[in-house]
């Protein structure tokens, strides 16, 4: 059983940056593909970025490509989401997720097995 805890969210002005963290425990982190999702009130949970277990492959949704960067440190059991040029429409609850998968990147919410509780990101205009 993998536990995921997100942190790093907060209030930021439009154009600003934030770095989100997702700390994993309870499993061998390096065999899990990881992903970041977000959900705004009244909307579905959307895929943002994913990274393979080794960190060698990444995928991004077009809405964040070029502004967000996913990375991981398997020695620290942590995955990161570096966000820049933030917009008010980026306001949402941000989740990290994990699935045991040695190859490739998972991009669908239903592909992931483990989820964190989320960290709130609010971008003011």
URFENHU-V176432 format. One record per pair of residues at least 6 apart in sequence whose ideal C-beta (glycine too) atoms are under 8 Angstrom apart, sorted by the first residue. I is the first residue (numbers start at 0). GAP is how many residues later the second one is. D is the distance in Angstrom with one decimal. If there is no record, write none. Layout:
BEGIN
i;gap;d
I;GAP;D
I;GAP;D
END
This chain:
BEGIN
i;gap;d
0;25;5.2
0;26;7.2
0;113;7.7
1;22;5.8
1;23;7.3
1;24;5.0
1;25;4.1
1;30;6.7
1;96;5.3
1;111;7.9
1;112;4.4
2;21;7.0
2;22;5.0
2;23;4.9
2;111;7.6
3;18;5.6
3;19;7.3
3;20;5.5
3;92;5.3
3;93;7.2
3;94;6.1
3;110;5.8
3;111;6.5
3;112;3.7
4;17;7.0
4;18;5.0
4;20;7.9
4;111;5.8
4;112;7.3
5;14;6.3
5;15;6.8
5;16;5.1
5;88;6.5
5;89;6.7
5;90;5.4
5;110;4.6
5;111;6.9
5;112;6.0
5;113;4.0
6;13;7.3
6;14;4.9
6;15;8.0
6;16;7.4
6;112;5.8
7;10;6.2
7;11;5.4
7;12;4.2
7;13;4.8
7;111;6.2
8;9;7.0
8;11;6.4
8;85;6.2
8;110;3.4
8;111;4.8
8;112;4.7
8;113;8.0
9;8;6.6
9;110;7.7
9;111;7.1
9;112;7.3
10;111;4.7
10;112;8.0
10;113;6.5
11;6;5.5
11;74;5.7
11;109;7.4
11;110;7.4
11;111;5.7
11;112;7.4
12;110;7.3
12;111;5.4
13;72;6.3
13;73;5.9
13;74;5.9
13;109;5.7
13;110;6.6
13;111;5.3
14;70;6.3
14;71;6.7
15;68;8.0
15;70;5.4
15;107;7.4
16;65;7.4
16;66;6.2
16;67;4.4
16;68;7.7
16;69;6.7
17;65;5.0
17;68;6.7
17;103;6.3
18;61;6.2
18;62;7.2
18;63;5.2
18;64;7.2
19;16;7.1
19;60;6.7
19;61;4.2
19;63;6.9
19;74;5.9
19;76;7.7
19;99;6.2
19;101;7.5
20;57;6.0
20;58;7.8
20;59;6.0
21;12;7.1
21;14;7.6
21;56;6.5
21;57;4.6
21;58;7.5
21;59;7.7
21;74;3.4
21;94;6.1
22;54;6.4
22;55;5.3
23;8;7.2
23;10;7.9
23;53;4.7
23;54;7.0
23;55;7.4
23;74;6.5
24;52;6.6
26;71;7.8
26;73;7.8
28;45;5.7
28;48;4.2
29;23;6.0
29;24;7.3
29;44;4.4
30;22;5.4
30;69;5.7
30;70;7.8
30;71;6.1
31;21;5.9
31;66;4.3
31;67;6.4
31;68;5.5
31;69;7.0
31;82;7.9
32;17;6.5
32;18;6.9
32;19;5.5
32;20;5.3
32;65;7.2
32;66;5.4
32;67;7.9
32;68;4.2
32;71;6.9
32;72;6.0
32;73;5.1
33;16;6.9
33;17;5.3
33;36;7.6
33;38;6.1
33;45;4.4
33;62;6.4
33;63;7.0
33;64;5.5
34;12;6.5
34;13;7.6
34;14;6.8
34;15;4.1
34;16;7.5
34;61;6.9
34;62;4.8
34;63;7.7
34;64;7.9
34;70;7.7
34;71;6.0
34;72;7.3
34;77;6.0
35;12;4.5
35;13;4.9
35;14;7.5
35;32;7.8
35;34;6.1
35;43;7.6
35;45;4.7
35;58;6.4
35;59;7.1
35;60;5.6
35;61;7.7
36;8;5.0
36;9;6.1
36;10;5.6
36;11;6.0
36;57;7.3
36;58;4.8
36;59;7.8
36;60;6.2
36;72;6.3
37;7;7.1
37;8;5.8
37;10;5.9
37;52;7.7
37;54;3.9
37;55;6.6
37;56;4.8
37;57;6.9
37;83;7.5
38;6;4.2
38;7;7.1
38;53;5.7
38;54;5.3
38;56;7.1
38;79;7.8
39;51;6.5
39;52;4.2
39;53;7.7
42;49;7.9
44;50;7.0
44;64;5.4
45;15;6.8
45;17;7.6
46;14;5.5
46;60;5.2
46;61;6.9
46;62;6.7
47;12;7.2
47;13;5.5
47;15;7.6
47;16;5.3
47;20;6.2
47;22;7.9
47;33;7.2
47;46;7.8
48;9;6.6
48;10;6.8
48;11;5.0
48;12;7.1
48;15;6.6
48;19;5.7
48;20;7.7
48;21;3.9
48;32;6.4
49;8;6.8
49;9;4.8
49;20;6.9
49;55;4.1
49;56;5.7
49;57;5.5
50;6;7.0
50;7;5.0
50;19;4.8
50;20;7.0
50;21;5.5
50;28;6.6
50;54;6.4
51;6;7.5
51;49;7.7
51;51;6.7
51;52;5.9
51;53;5.2
52;48;6.3
52;49;5.5
52;50;7.5
53;20;7.9
54;16;7.0
54;17;5.0
54;19;6.9
56;47;6.5
56;48;5.2
57;12;5.5
57;47;6.6
58;46;4.4
58;48;5.6
59;8;6.7
59;10;7.5
63;19;7.7
63;26;8.0
66;16;6.7
66;17;5.5
66;18;4.8
66;19;7.7
67;13;6.0
67;14;6.7
67;15;5.1
67;16;7.5
68;11;8.0
68;12;7.4
68;13;4.4
69;9;6.8
69;10;6.9
69;11;5.6
69;12;7.9
70;8;7.2
70;9;5.0
70;11;7.2
71;6;6.8
71;7;4.4
71;8;6.9
72;6;8.0
72;7;7.6
78;17;6.0
80;13;7.2
80;15;7.8
82;7;7.1
82;38;7.5
85;35;7.7
85;37;4.6
86;36;6.1
87;35;5.0
87;36;7.0
87;37;4.8
88;34;7.8
89;31;6.4
89;33;5.1
90;30;6.3
90;31;5.1
90;32;5.1
91;28;7.9
91;29;6.2
92;25;4.2
92;26;7.3
92;27;5.5
92;28;7.7
93;24;6.2
93;25;5.4
93;26;7.5
93;27;5.4
94;20;5.8
94;21;5.6
94;22;7.9
94;23;4.7
95;19;7.6
95;20;5.0
96;12;7.6
96;15;3.7
96;16;7.8
96;17;6.4
96;18;5.0
96;19;7.3
97;14;6.5
97;15;6.8
97;16;4.3
97;17;8.0
98;7;5.3
98;12;5.7
98;13;4.8
98;14;5.0
98;15;7.3
99;13;7.2
105;6;6.1
END
